[in-house]
Amino acid sequence: MGKAFESIKQGLNEAIGHAKGTQAGVKVWRPTPVDVAAVRGRLGFTQAQFAARFDVSVATLRHWERGDRSPQGPALVLLNLIDRDPAAVLRALS
């Protein structure tokens, strides 16, 4: 097969390895689930305050807290950071 095929094949194999977390030399970090209501409670914020401070809609926050939806992607990363070191996140956003 040609160079184009080999290049596509290599890219696909790398993508599969990345998705599985088995690609050599790559460590994939999977954010852990966060109890959003507990985090918000520890900060002492109302839903409206938490949503405004971290630029999330109140409706989305309510869905997360009820368990209707789960935060994904960058939102989950941010929530993990808030959970681990809220003071640092609040300082960074000031």
C-alpha positions in Angstrom: 0.0 0.0 0.0 1.0 3.6 -0.5 2.4 6.2 1.9 -1.0 7.8 2.4 -2.4 4.5 3.6 0.5 3.9 6.0 0.1 7.4 7.4 -3.6 7.0 7.9 -3.1 3.6 9.5 -0.5 5.0 11.9 -2.7 7.9 12.9 -5.6 5.5 13.5 -3.5 3.2 15.6 -2.2 6.1 17.6 -5.8 7.4 18.1 -6.9 3.9 19.3 -4.0 3.7 21.7 -4.7 7.1 23.0 -8.4 6.2 23.6 -7.5 3.0 25.4 -4.7 4.8 27.4 -2.1 2.3 26.1 -0.2 4.5 23.6 3.5 4.3 24.4 4.7 7.4 26.2 1.3 8.9 26.7 -0.5 9.0 30.0 -4.2 9.7 29.7 -5.7 11.4 32.7 -9.3 10.6 33.3 -11.0 13.1 35.6 -12.8 11.5 38.5 -16.5 12.1 39.0 -17.3 15.0 41.4 -20.1 15.5 43.9 -21.0 19.0 42.7 -23.5 19.6 45.5 -20.9 18.7 48.1 -18.3 20.9 46.6 -20.7 23.8 46.4 -21.8 23.2 50.0 -18.1 23.2 51.2 -17.7 26.6 49.5 -20.8 27.9 51.1 -22.2 29.1 47.8 -25.9 29.1 46.7 -26.6 27.5 43.3 -26.8 31.0 41.8 -23.5 32.1 43.4 -21.6 29.0 42.3 -23.1 29.1 38.8 -22.1 32.8 38.4 -18.7 32.4 39.9 -17.7 29.5 37.6 -19.7 30.6 34.5 -22.1 27.6 34.5 -25.8 28.0 34.0 -28.0 27.4 37.1 -30.0 24.9 35.1 -26.9 22.9 34.2 -25.8 23.0 37.9 -29.1 21.7 39.0 -29.0 18.8 36.5 -25.5 17.9 37.8 -26.6 18.0 41.4 -29.8 16.0 40.8 -27.8 13.4 38.8 -29.8 14.0 35.6 -26.5 14.8 33.8 -22.9 14.4 34.6 -20.3 17.1 33.9 -18.0 16.2 31.0 -14.7 17.4 29.4 -13.4 20.8 30.6 -16.3 21.3 33.0 -15.3 18.1 34.8 -11.7 19.1 34.9 -12.6 22.5 36.4 -14.8 20.8 39.0 -12.0 18.5 40.0 -9.7 21.5 40.4 -12.4 23.3 42.5 -12.8 20.2 44.6 -9.1 19.8 45.2 -8.0 23.4 45.7 -10.9 25.9 45.6 -8.8 28.8 46.9 -6.4 28.5 44.1 -9.2 28.4 41.5 -10.9 31.4 43.1 -7.5 33.3 43.1 -6.9 32.4 39.4 -10.4 33.7 38.5 -10.1 36.9 40.4 
